[in-house]
Amino acid sequence: MKGLMKRSILCLMLAFILVIMAMPAGLAEVGGKLVIWEHTSQFEGAGKAVIEGFQKKYPNVEIDFQVKTSDQYYNLLATAIQAGEAPDLFWTNGTLTTNMAAYVDQGLLMDLTDKVDLSLFSDATLKISKVNDKYWSSPTAEVGGRAVFYNKDIFAKLGLSIPKTFDEFEAMLQTIKDAGIIPIAFSGSDPWCGLFFFEPVLAGMNIDYIKDYMAGKTVAMNDPRVVAAQQKIVDWGAKGYFGVGYTGVDGSGAILAFSKGEAAMTVDGTWNIATITKNNPDLNYGAFQIPTADGVVPFVGTPSNGFSISATTKNPEAALAFENYFASLEGQTLWIKTLDSIPSVSSIVSENPVVNDIAKFDIMLESWYNMLVAQAAEGEAPGQVWEEDQTKVWSGGLTAQQLMDELQELEKQ
């Protein structure tokens, strides 16, 4: 009997050893702490989902996940970097703004080339992570698009349907206001919310301007077609289509107002789907794109960036393990499905009807902001000017023409 027990114990010990040996070295050995910064609460749930999946594989890694506010994010990050307290991993816009490239020039980021498997992503998506032919971040498998989210119950009550032309969309705003309902919940204090509203309005009003750029032409930031689109939103605000005090509403506040049924619509990024549903699981809502005058349905979409690794991280092994997990099919499936956003890879399939609504478009267009950054003169940072000055248009501190003239001065002449 004792011999049988001894053999059983030996078998169990051998089995345990074999399990440990079969585990990838990283799973058994990687540990320590990581500090990860995210720039907005809209990605908080997705970040937590990825972290949970990662920690199942790397249970010895402790993660301090900190979610900041988008309007202060880069200022907070700069302060942390200057104090020598940069987070191990942190979100950036990739090459959609000049921030990541500046960090590369300053030696603040780890070169991820050949250290992180980015094979899941297409070349078009990977462009957002590349500076000087090297990779400095992982993108996401998400197409960050813009859409009009609408309350189906309010539309049904007022006898409204998805507009087929730009004029129908604009006329609908007055109809909703006349019914005593705020037509659009809008953040006038967040320049990025302003961008995500402005771009589909520009596409709906003047799709030919964006097509010119996509055909290889140089386009001016102060082109009358651009100014007209920005001015259109100013005019809508003056008519009360965004409610009272919208210039003081932040991005989360606008999304919450729509989620609670306080407005018929909101125009924002597709990554807000999960937040809207979380805010109000019972909300009966859908999505559509602002159409052109002749009924073409455009979709403004861009790849979305993820995280970079600090060059000064004290735990590079764990940081790289996390970055590789984030870039994997498993990590990105968690990210996309938690966000309920539009996947850019065929191996991730959405089951959300709102995502399917958004996918009903005729043509995908380049982001105006991408044009702004791509045509910038060397050493200029028009994205920073947009961030600092765009909201002044809503409050009357700048006219639409003055803002666009200011941006054009930073472009290649």
Buried (B, 14 or more C-beta within 10 A) or exposed (E): EEEEEEEEEEEEEEEEEEEEEEEEEBBBEBEBEBBBBBBBBBBBBBBBBBBEBBBEBBEEBBBEBEBBBBBEBBEBBBEBBEEEEBBBBBBBBBBBBBBBBBBBEEEBBBBBEEBBEBEBBEEEBBBBBBBEEEBBBBBBBBBBBBBBBBBEEBBEEBEBEBBEBBEBBBEBBBBBBEEEBBBBBBBBBBBBBBBBBBBBBBBBBBBEBBBBBEEEEEBBBBBEBBBBBBBBBBEBBEEBBBBEEBBEBBBBBBBBBBBEBBBBBBBBBBBBBBBBBEBBEEBEBBBBBBBBEEEBBBBBBBBBBBBBBBBBBEBBBBBBBBBBBBBBEBBBBBBBBBBBBBBBBEEBEBEBEBBEBBBEBEBEBBBBBBBBBBBBEEEBBBBBBBBEBBBBBBEEEBBBBBBBBBBBBBBEE
